[in-house]
Amino acid sequence: MGRRRFVARGVPGRYRIWDNRRGRWWGETYELCPDELLVELNGARDHARVVALVKRYRGLKR
């Protein structure tokens, strides 16, 4: 398996998703590490599933 395109990186008090191919942040900040979202982004990239996971992680709080 090669290098993953999307990885979660910790920023003060939160997590952000880093796009290794474009060299910039992707999406919003999340309070909890978005593991399932990262798996989907690095795997099948099903648009409907990505949107559902973004909404889910946006609502999760510590």
Backbone as CSV, one residue per row, in Angstrom:
resi,resn,N_x,N_y,N_z,CA_x,CA_y,CA_z,C_x,C_y,C_z
1,MET,0.850,-1.181,0.000,0.000,0.000,0.000,0.892,1.238,0.000
2,GLY,0.557,2.191,-0.810,1.343,3.416,-0.913,1.001,4.424,0.162
3,ARG,1.513,5.577,-0.009,1.271,6.657,0.933,-0.179,7.107,0.860
4,ARG,-0.775,7.294,2.036,-2.175,7.723,2.067,-2.280,9.175,1.633
5,ARG,-3.354,9.481,0.909,-3.555,10.849,0.456,-4.046,11.732,1.582
6,PHE,-4.999,11.254,2.367,-5.588,12.055,3.434,-5.158,11.514,4.790
7,VAL,-4.706,12.396,5.669,-4.312,12.012,7.031,-4.870,13.038,8.015
8,ALA,-5.158,12.574,9.242,-5.632,13.484,10.297,-4.414,14.037,11.017
9,ARG,-4.421,15.320,11.254,-3.347,15.960,12.001,-3.970,16.768,13.133
10,GLY,-3.315,16.702,14.258,-3.787,17.450,15.408,-3.401,18.916,15.290
11,VAL,-4.350,19.768,15.525,-4.121,21.207,15.642,-4.617,21.565,17.041
12,PRO,-4.232,22.674,17.606,-4.593,22.978,18.998,-6.074,22.722,19.325
13,GLY,-6.307,21.660,20.106,-7.650,21.334,20.572,-8.553,20.630,19.584
14,ARG,-8.086,20.334,18.388,-8.947,19.747,17.354,-8.125,18.892,16.390
15,TYR,-8.808,18.374,15.369,-8.164,17.637,14.285,-8.552,18.279,12.961
16,ARG,-7.628,18.227,12.014,-7.922,18.644,10.646,-7.432,17.555,9.715
17,ILE,-7.959,17.528,8.506,-7.559,16.538,7.517,-6.621,17.197,6.521
18,TRP,-5.430,16.611,6.372,-4.405,17.127,5.473,-4.425,16.315,4.185
19,ASP,-4.445,16.992,3.043,-4.407,16.362,1.725,-2.951,16.362,1.255
20,ASN,-2.322,15.184,1.260,-0.916,15.083,0.877,-0.680,15.405,-0.600
21,ARG,-1.632,15.120,-1.448,-1.453,15.364,-2.884,-1.465,16.859,-3.195
22,ARG,-2.390,17.580,-2.612,-2.504,19.018,-2.893,-1.696,19.882,-1.941
23,GLY,-1.284,19.313,-0.816,-0.480,20.053,0.142,-1.239,21.147,0.864
24,ARG,-2.501,20.847,1.207,-3.310,21.829,1.942,-4.362,21.098,2.764
25,TRP,-5.024,21.854,3.631,-6.069,21.295,4.475,-7.302,20.976,3.653
26,TRP,-8.043,19.930,4.063,-9.290,19.541,3.420,-10.390,19.642,4.464
27,GLY,-11.479,20.270,4.142,-12.640,20.307,5.025,-12.475,21.207,6.227
28,GLU,-13.216,20.876,7.273,-13.294,21.689,8.477,-12.443,21.088,9.592
29,THR,-12.498,21.711,10.758,-11.858,21.125,11.936,-12.866,20.238,12.654
30,TYR,-12.357,19.200,13.311,-13.206,18.253,14.018,-12.681,18.097,15.432
31,GLU,-13.580,17.966,16.410,-13.165,17.796,17.793,-12.672,16.385,18.058
32,LEU,-13.249,15.395,17.395,-12.813,14.004,17.535,-12.126,13.569,16.250
33,CYS,-11.163,12.655,16.371,-10.439,12.182,15.191,-11.406,11.460,14.242
34,PRO,-11.532,11.907,13.004,-12.507,11.344,12.055,-11.985,10.087,11.355
35,ASP,-11.802,8.993,12.106,-11.218,7.770,11.563,-12.005,7.188,10.391
36,GLU,-13.321,7.048,10.535,-14.133,6.466,9.461,-14.106,7.339,8.214
37,LEU,-14.100,8.636,8.398,-14.038,9.565,7.267,-12.721,9.398,6.523
38,LEU,-11.627,9.254,7.235,-10.326,9.053,6.601,-10.275,7.757,5.809
39,VAL,-10.850,6.693,6.367,-10.894,5.408,5.659,-11.667,5.555,4.353
40,GLU,-12.783,6.246,4.404,-13.599,6.442,3.193,-12.880,7.317,2.167
41,LEU,-12.236,8.387,2.618,-11.522,9.275,1.696,-10.341,8.576,1.026
42,ASN,-9.660,7.713,1.768,-8.514,6.994,1.214,-8.920,5.727,0.475
43,GLY,-10.179,5.335,0.587,-10.662,4.108,-0.046,-11.584,4.391,-1.216
44,ALA,-12.855,4.039,-1.041,-13.835,4.092,-2.130,-14.238,5.508,-2.531
45,ARG,-14.207,6.454,-1.613,-14.587,7.851,-1.862,-16.020,7.991,-2.400
46,ASP,-16.938,7.222,-1.803,-18.348,7.323,-2.165,-18.876,8.666,-1.659
47,HIS,-19.345,9.502,-2.575,-19.740,10.871,-2.239,-20.810,10.916,-1.148
48,ALA,-21.836,10.098,-1.275,-22.923,10.111,-0.297,-22.412,9.717,1.089
49,ARG,-21.551,8.722,1.146,-20.988,8.280,2.435,-20.084,9.354,3.029
50,VAL,-19.272,10.020,2.204,-18.391,11.090,2.688,-19.232,12.220,3.276
51,VAL,-20.281,12.625,2.593,-21.152,13.701,3.084,-21.790,13.307,4.415
52,ALA,-22.276,12.070,4.511,-22.896,11.608,5.758,-21.883,11.607,6.906
53,LEU,-20.657,11.175,6.638,-19.636,11.138,7.686,-19.202,12.543,8.105
54,VAL,-19.117,13.457,7.140,-18.764,14.844,7.481,-19.817,15.425,8.410
55,LYS,-21.090,15.206,8.096,-22.171,15.711,8.952,-22.117,15.077,10.332
56,ARG,-21.806,13.778,10.380,-21.743,13.084,11.663,-20.612,13.634,12.525
57,TYR,-19.424,13.743,11.956,-18.280,14.214,12.731,-18.384,15.692,13.086
58,ARG,-19.071,16.464,12.274,-19.267,17.878,12.581,-20.084,18.028,13.865
59,GLY,-21.025,17.115,14.093,-21.897,17.206,15.260,-21.328,16.589,16.528
60,LEU,-20.294,15.758,16.400,-19.733,15.102,17.584,-18.899,16.064,18.410
61,LYS,-19.096,16.004,19.691,-18.327,16.832,20.622,-17.574,15.910,21.564
62,ARG,-16.598,16.447,22.219,-15.822,15.643,23.191,-16.681,15.227,24.343
